Amino acid sequence: MGESKYLGPEVVREANEVIAKIRACMIASQDRQQSYVDPKRRHVKFQVEDYVFLYVSPMKGIKRFDPSHILSYETLNVQEYLSYEEKSIKILDKKEKVLRNKMIELVKVLWRNGSVEEAMWELESVMFEQYPELFR
């Protein structure tokens, strides 16, 4: 069987000194890293009804714009699950798409919150079921 050795107070004191040196080096390294972060960080406070524009980009930072840069907006009736129903305004165009063995009739629909460039091609049959007033 192995021999058991008892550690004297000198070995324990040396181990504690080494641990203290390691802790001091870790604290110094953390302080050095923190000194790199602190100059870039600033505390920003806002007031109620302040207009703030948050710009997300690969670069860090927050850009603020004065109220002259704020665009007008329209409130949306948001439903329980944060969705809203888009309403169609009118049909801009019709076309027939020919597949191998059938034809699909499509209509280009202009939606309420979109521009003409954002109009989408939809199936005519589906649009007729949901919005028959567009076909009158």
N, C-alpha and C positions, 0 to 999 in steps of 0.2 A: 504494500500500500504506500501511497505518497506521504511525504512528510508535510505537516502543516506548519506554516510560519506565521508568527504574529508580527504585525507591522508596528513599529515604534512610533512615537510622536513626531520624530524627524521626517519620516516618509509621508505622514499625513500632512504635515506643515508644507512640505515641498509640493505635494499634489495641490493643495489649496492655493499656493502661490502661482502655479502654472495655470490653474483654472481662472484666477483673478487676471492674469495677463491675457488669456484668451478672451475673457469678457471685455477687457479694456479695448482690445483690438477690434472686436465686433462693434462696440459702441462707437469707436472712432470711425469705422467704415460706414455705419448707419448715419452718423452725423454728416459725413462727407457727401453721401448720397442725398440727404435731406437739403444740404446747402445748394445742390444743383436744382432741386425742385422748387424751393421757396421763391426765387426771383421771378419765376414764370407764373406763379399762382397769385391771383388777386381775388379779394372778396368783393362781389358785386351785389348791391342791394337795390331792390326795385320797390316802387310805390304802387299802390292800387291804381289800375287803369294806365300804367306805363305801357307804351308800345315798344316791344322788343322783337327784333328779328334774329333768330338763331340760325346760323349758317353752318351746315355740317359739311366738312370737306376733309381731305387727307391731312390738311394743316390744322394745327390746334388753335383754338381761340374762339372768342365770341365777338361778333360784329354788331354794333348797335346802329340803328337808323332813326332819324327824327321822324315825326308824324307826317311830313310831306312825302315820304316814301311809301306810306301805307296805301294799299289799294282798297277800293270799296269791295265789300263782300256781301254775300247773300246767305242768310241763315238757312240751314237744312233741317227738315223735320226728321230727326234721328230716332229710329225705333229702339226697342229694348236691347237688341244685340248690336248696337252701333252700326246699323245698316239703314239705308234709305232707298225709297223706290224712285227709280229714274223714270221720267215721263218723256214720251216721244212727242215731238212737235209736228213734224211732217215727213213725208216721203220725198226724197230728192231724186231718186232714179230707180229704175227697174232693169233687171237683166236675167237671162236664163243661162245657167251653167250646165254645160253638157258633160256628163260622165260617160263611161263606157256603154251602159245600157239604160240610162235614164237621164231625165232633165230635172234640174232643181231651179225653181223660180226664187230669185232673191230681190230684196228691196233695200235701198240705201236709206237709212233712217237717221234723221237729225234729232238728237236728244236735247233735253231742256238745258242742261248745264254744259253743253259742249258747243264747239264751233263747227263750221262746215267741214273743216279738215279732219275733225274727229268723228264724223258720221261713220256708222258701221253698216256693213252688209248683214242682213238678217234674213231668215227664211220667211217667205211671204205668207205661208200658211200659219206660222206661229204668230206673226204680227197681226194677221187678220183676226185670229182668235182673241188676242189680247187687246188690240186697238182697232176695232172695226170702223170707228169714226174717221180714221186716216184714209180709208178707201172710198169715201163718198165723194 
